[in-house]
Amino acid sequence: MREPKQTSGKALFRARAIQTPGTAVDHPTSRARWLAQLADRGGRFRAEALYAELDVLRTLRPQAKAAQMKESFHNLRAASASSAR
């Protein structure tokens, strides 16, 4: 599933008639090549901001998923304990 920021980044390029096949537009190693295709400073600034947000989300997502799984397991155990009584 694509992150909302990934979709926003692709939309930014597509709005300028720059085709964005696959997920290369979001890959950190190819960002400079994609940013070079943006002629206007505003578009480049927005793309850089979206990339920065995407980087933060990519580091937080595993932590959030682990916390969600831990909470789910905790709720499952609590439900099992209350139904056993």
C-alpha positions as semicolon CSV with decimal commas, in nm:
position;residue;x (nm);y (nm);z (nm)
1;M;0,000;0,000;0,000
2;R;0,131;0,342;-0,090
3;E;0,172;0,603;0,181
4;P;-0,026;0,928;0,132
5;K;0,300;1,122;0,099
6;Q;0,411;0,889;-0,178
7;T;0,091;0,958;-0,365
8;S;0,134;1,333;-0,310
9;G;0,487;1,319;-0,449
10;K;0,375;1,136;-0,760
11;A;0,089;1,383;-0,805
12;L;0,332;1,675;-0,784
13;F;0,532;1,538;-1,077
14;R;0,228;1,426;-1,276
15;A;0,075;1,775;-1,244
16;R;0,378;1,900;-1,437
17;A;0,334;1,635;-1,709
18;I;0,630;1,431;-1,578
19;Q;0,552;1,060;-1,597
20;T;0,619;0,865;-1,279
21;P;0,606;0,493;-1,351
22;G;0,658;0,257;-1,058
23;T;0,801;0,370;-0,726
24;A;1,133;0,515;-0,843
25;V;1,010;0,869;-0,776
26;D;1,002;0,789;-0,402
27;H;1,334;0,606;-0,381
28;P;1,602;0,802;-0,191
29;T;1,878;0,721;-0,441
30;S;1,691;0,865;-0,738
31;R;1,553;1,181;-0,578
32;A;1,813;1,416;-0,723
33;R;1,726;1,301;-1,074
34;W;1,356;1,361;-1,011
35;L;1,410;1,699;-0,846
36;A;1,622;1,810;-1,144
37;Q;1,316;1,765;-1,365
38;L;1,125;2,033;-1,174
39;A;1,187;2,368;-1,339
40;D;1,015;2,589;-1,081
41;R;1,163;2,658;-0,738
42;G;0,825;2,626;-0,568
43;G;0,767;2,279;-0,707
44;R;1,117;2,170;-0,611
45;F;1,070;2,308;-0,258
46;R;0,738;2,126;-0,220
47;A;0,889;1,800;-0,348
48;E;1,181;1,832;-0,104
49;A;0,936;1,893;0,181
50;L;0,731;1,587;0,081
51;Y;1,050;1,377;0,064
52;A;1,147;1,496;0,415
53;E;0,803;1,399;0,547
54;L;0,822;1,063;0,372
55;D;1,161;0,994;0,535
56;V;1,016;1,064;0,881
57;L;0,712;0,846;0,813
58;R;0,931;0,561;0,692
59;T;1,124;0,564;1,020
60;L;0,812;0,594;1,236
61;R;0,601;0,333;1,060
62;P;0,783;0,023;1,197
63;Q;0,767;0,168;1,549
64;A;0,395;0,242;1,517
65;K;0,327;-0,101;1,374
66;A;0,514;-0,268;1,659
67;A;0,322;-0,064;1,916
68;Q;-0,006;-0,150;1,745
69;M;0,078;-0,522;1,747
70;K;0,178;-0,506;2,113
71;E;-0,150;-0,332;2,201
72;S;-0,348;-0,583;1,995
73;F;-0,180;-0,873;2,173
74;H;-0,247;-0,708;2,509
75;N;-0,617;-0,662;2,422
76;L;-0,641;-1,023;2,302
77;R;-0,495;-1,151;2,629
78;A;-0,728;-0,929;2,832
79;A;-1,031;-1,053;2,636
80;S;-0,922;-1,415;2,683
81;A;-0,875;-1,365;3,056
82;S;-1,216;-1,201;3,100
83;S;-1,397;-1,470;2,899
84;A;-1,230;-1,746;3,101
85;R;-1,385;-1,618;3,424
